[in-house]
Amino acid sequence: MNVLPMEYCPNCGGELRIIAGILERPVIEKIHSHLGLDPQPPPESRAREAGIDFADFAS
């Protein structure tokens, strides 16, 4: 489950707390539509290469 990356309201500075975990896709899509957001998640992208040269770890 994704977690909000914030602890305080950006408008009033009040503390935020999770009051529900919504896991049903139709409910999430309805909320997103109501907020003017795309109801469908973005397409998954490929993982980026770490850029580690494993030869550096060879003895």
C-alpha positions in Angstrom: 0.0 0.0 0.0 1.3 3.4 -0.8 1.7 5.9 2.0 1.2 9.6 1.8 4.6 11.4 1.9 3.4 14.0 4.3 2.6 14.4 7.9 0.9 17.8 8.0 -1.7 19.5 5.9 -0.1 21.8 3.3 -3.1 24.3 3.7 -3.5 24.6 7.4 -0.5 22.9 8.9 -2.7 20.5 10.9 -1.5 16.9 11.6 -2.7 14.3 9.1 -3.7 10.8 10.0 -4.9 7.9 8.1 -8.5 7.2 8.7 -9.2 4.4 6.1 -7.4 2.1 3.7 -9.3 1.9 0.5 -8.3 -1.2 -1.5 -11.3 -1.8 -3.9 -10.4 -0.5 -7.4 -14.0 0.7 -8.2 -14.0 2.9 -5.1 -10.6 4.3 -5.8 -11.6 5.1 -9.4 -14.7 6.8 -8.2 -12.7 9.0 -5.7 -10.1 9.8 -8.4 -12.8 10.8 -10.9 -14.5 13.0 -8.2 -11.2 14.8 -7.6 -10.6 15.3 -11.3 -7.8 12.8 -11.4 -7.3 10.0 -14.0 -9.1 7.0 -12.5 -6.6 4.6 -14.1 -3.1 4.1 -12.7 -0.2 5.1 -14.9 1.4 2.2 -16.9 4.1 0.3 -15.2 7.6 1.2 -16.3 10.7 -0.9 -16.5 13.1 -0.8 -13.6 16.1 1.3 -14.1 19.5 -0.2 -14.1 21.4 0.4 -10.8 24.6 1.3 -12.6 26.7 -1.0 -10.4 29.7 -2.6 -12.0 29.9 -6.0 -10.3 33.5 -6.3 -11.4 34.3 -3.8 -8.6 33.3 -6.5 -6.1 35.3 -9.3 -7.6 38.4 -10.4 -5.7 
